[in-house]
Amino acid sequence: MDRQTQTEIEAAAFRTLRKHLMEDRPDVQNIDLMNLAGFCRNCLSRWMQEAANDRGIEMTKEEGREAFYGMPYDDWKAQNQSEATPDQKAAFDTAFKENVTDKG
C-alpha cells in the first residue's frame, strides 16, 4: 500500500471514529471513555490541535475542541455530558495520571 492510500484510509477510519463518538454514541461520557480506554473526545481534539501545531498551523485548545466537536465544547458538554460520580472522578484521576500526565 502506498503512503497516500494509507493516509486516506487512516483519515477515513478517524472520521468514522469521530462520527461514532459524536453522532452514534454521544451518550457515552468522556470520563467513562478515559477511565476505560485511556483517552476521550478531548484527547482526540488535543491530538488534532497538536498535529496542526506540528505543521505550523496555529490552533488553540478551544479551536481544536471546536474543530473536533463541531461546536463550542461547552455547548456540546451541556447537551451530552452529565455530572460525574465520585467513583468516576476517582477512576479518572488514576486514568489521567497514567495516560496523560505521565507521558514522556
Buried (B, 14 or more C-beta within 10 A) or exposed (E): EEEEEEEEEEEEEEEEEBEEBBEEEBEBBBBBBBBEEEBBBBBBBBBBBEEBEEEEEEBEEEBBBBEBBEEEBEEBBEEBBEEBEEEBEEBBEEBBEEBBEEEE
